[in-house]
Amino acid sequence: MAYDPHNLSALSYANGFTLWHYRTDDMPADVDNVGYFNDAAKMLREGDFIFVNAGIGTAPTHGVFIVLSNSGGVVDVSNLTSFGAVNAD
């Protein structure tokens, strides 16, 4: 699949930092590929956090990506840092 601009929302911003939320059916390994967020390059800045709900409908995964670079319209994010990956009950 591909980046969907309708699923990226700004949650909060201050001092040159924005906290985003993104929801997608794509798997985290696809979302963290260089260029996935290129269509959002004008909005994303280095250091921004993107909370993500990925793999919706197949293997839901939740966590955060950090925008590592955004140069010449090419956006690169970190690998996903997962939240709630373990449920012991």
Beta strands, then each sheet from edge to edge (+ up, - down):
strand 1: 8-14
strand 2: 17-23
strand 3: 49-54
strand 4: 61-71
strand 5: 74-77
strand 6: 81-83
sheet 1: 1+ 2- 3- 4+ 5-
sheet 2: 1+ 2- 3- 4+ 6-
end
